[in-house]
Amino acid sequence: MTTILVIEDEEAINHVLRVFLQREGWHVIQAFSGNEGIDAYYDHHPDLILLDVMLPDRDGWSVLHEVREESQCPILMLTALGDVQHRLTGLNSGADDYITKPFIADEVVARVHAVLRRVTTPSEERDNSTFTYGELTINESTRDVRIGGNIVAILPRDFKLLLYLARNPNQTLTREQLLENVWGQDYEGTDRAVDLSVKRIRQALKDWSDDEGELTTVRGMGYQFRVYTKK
């Protein structure tokens, strides 16, 4: 059974979310502060976290960073802060989606379904989920990236973008295509998020030989994951 951790200090909102999530057949763990949420995360290892930004003891950003140091668990941020900069902060810090208060509980359920679909890979696909280009290896099942056998640190959203690019080598992909296929159709931010993610990926792949491949900019169009070696 899918386990969802709700970290939200407003009891009314927390309980409403629990009711709606349980209706979907999911097991729900509730936490009402940042520290309580971290303890619940380590105790239950949830499949997804709904995380409020404004918490009484430690804010959601610090909880997000701590979880991201341990796992790729999908995280949806909940907050009353609705401007673009706050959305970008959350997404660029490793959040998988960003929901602005006030929200409709059914919308949260729909977003949870969407994120779970994006991160769940059918078992028959997991057996063939490794992309290898020279010394670069991208493993979809374990969600790690290696160059010459060495683990490369990469944010969850950046991993998803890199994985999508690796699935479509030597093709020019527009920012709109990348936003739709990686961020999802519900994403409300700007295409600047793609540029920032590409910048971080390039830094992460700095030890990948230029003779084997590179992530290039196609002026006026988008990006291309160029490979010069066979998979």
Salt bridges, closest charged atoms under 4 A:
GLU8 OE1 - LYS101 NZ 2.88
GLU10 OE2 - LYS101 NZ 3.66
GLU24 OE1 - HIS113 NE2 2.85
ASP52 OD1 - LYS101 NZ 3.23
GLU66 OE1 - ARG58 NH2 2.90
ASP83 OD2 - HIS86 ND1 2.55
ASP96 OD1 - ARG68 NH2 3.04
ASP96 OD2 - LYS160 NZ 2.42
ASP97 OD1 - ARG111 NH1 3.17
GLU107 OE2 - ARG111 NH2 3.11
GLU140 OE2 - ARG167 NH2 2.45
ASP144 OD2 - ARG146 NH2 3.95
ASP158 OD2 - ARG200 NE 2.74
ASP195 OD1 - ARG175 NE 2.82
